[in-house]
Amino acid sequence: MLSDLERKVLRICYNYSVANRRPPTIRELCIKTGKPIGRINFILHQLTTKQFIEWKPERHGELRVIQAWEFSWN
């Protein structure tokens, strides 16, 4: 299950990528969420671990959304 901030970052990444034809930068994510760079890096790592995105921090701008939202089968 995703935390609120993970869900928010995932939705920003998806919507931004669709609207701008490129993923948001770390700085853009910081501005949109109001969180520091370290926290955004941690959230992106968590989303990668949970297989919602593909992200390679060593390659700037290489972020791809695999699954745009979390499914809930309650």
Secondary structure, DSSP 8 states (H G I E B T S, - for coil): ---HHHHHHHHHHHHHHHHHSS---HHHHHHHHT--HHHHHHHHHHHHHTTSEEE-TTSTT-EEES-SS-----
